[in-house]
């Protein structure tokens, strides 16, 4: 394994679109959401550990999840869990981890990945990631992994490939023309037809030096904040420094702050059975279905005259019976039962907001 | 209060159409199903106690529910709870209670009522029942209370009034022409239009002597069985006698065994806001509904874009959220969650049978 290969797992999210299974106390990444026997963060760690040694893998998460992270990843040194005192989106998270890595190894080549996605074709992923990591050592570039879209999904961001550009790292790693936000259905259909667009997986590969240069150029105030800590990383002063830094640091995503602006961004178009498992419908899409096209996840679930539904219940002592309903999401999880029309699942976010208003943090 | 007035509360049912709220361990009559603060059996007892003294009220139930009955009705002497060792439908239940009452008071006038119905207009009920009880002391007759139907309900039995008969007890208590089973929708619509039909409430009023004579005539084998116990009622031998008698006694309803055959049956047509609360839809019909016509029974229920549904959850620590569904029954009760299309609630019986097959008595 290449000792210059590093990984940063971003694990600070709270997965509110997966409520009520994902809760503030145990968000989505810490749940074995597909029932495979391993939580999503553990799957992510084991996958990346096939590319990088465990001591080169860092997890950035909220202070609240420090112990939970170590429980799920006992192979990890506690010092490799970087704790954010407040949520500040992905750019500060990456800046922090990158300075830590630069301190240890200025020649580091880094893969940055969310903790809560699924990847079904692990072999393909490992080959792709390794190739991109190798390229990142040869060029000053920022590489993102783009997934060949299979449907006009409106839940993903898209990346347009610049097919005409002469700049490319190799035949598969091409220049990016534009990043786009989540499109509406018509736009997504157009993207799919055009063939130039891929899904933005949110997985990035670069050298530590390249991304630091990009921060200097596009987010100089964030770079300056974290550069001030150089003498404090890996010392007893780090914690206090990070506390102060995060509170004054602005909240911004790496996509918006760097990737959409930089002129050395490339995309590796690939397909490794990826899903961000962002929603109940994506869970449905990624689950085994019974003869009536129901995804029944958990135990003791009986369905009658019911189709195209996703039913989740992990309480082994409880029987769930559904009769005469189609296209529903049923999640019976702890102190919340959610029953939602599967065609309206974007409403779950509003419901979570409403529940917060009514009950504060209870049930969230 | 007339000391000759007695009441028999039939409380041996298991309320399987109200599963999963009604369970073998705590059937419907022991549940405060409308959330009024009192179980149905307690409501029934308190209502009848306005007509009869408490010592004249008998409850016939399964041995299994003896203690539960006394918990719900602490005013009752334990010896007034008559325990059935096995379920044998209503005729043996009434024969047993009637012999007990005859032993105490040969001049008893008796009202027999199910334990799990609701009556909204209690004053009307008390007047009607008292008048019928008084009439039962003057004539050798069997009186049943018939409810003026308000809709073509297919869940009830109907009684046809013989409008042409000269036999009548008074202007309100008329001769019965026929009893009918639960009709189909067309038949029920015809019944409603004709004006001759009333709902069979299953509440009966007669003198102890009259119903005993009717047993002698129409169910002589049952009468003989219970007559043999005359010397044993209210002695230490009663329990063993009843055990033996019930096991050899046939199972038959009072309607089929006596009422449909006897020629001295009268019906008091009335309307006291009665429902047998036989099904979830009847619960829905009898509950307060919110502005979207949902009956939300219990605590912490939130509905969004949901109409005409009945949602029952009594767990105070659980939040139930329903989005984008119409005409559903949702019951989250202990170790069972049932979600059923409200238009298919007759399927619940099949579901209960299927659950029994799969899990034996668990969940039932």
Interface residues (C-beta under 8 A of the other chain):
Chain A: X20 X302 X304 X305 X313 X317 X318 X319 X320 X321 X322 X323 X324 X325 X328 X330 X332 X335 X336 X337 X338 X339 X340 X341 X343 X344 X347 X348 X350 X351 X354 X355 X358 X359 X362 X363
Chain B: X20 X302 X304 X305 X313 X317 X318 X319 X320 X321 X322 X323 X324 X325 X328 X330 X332 X335 X336 X337 X338 X339 X340 X341 X343 X344 X347 X348 X350 X351 X354 X355 X358 X359 X362 X363
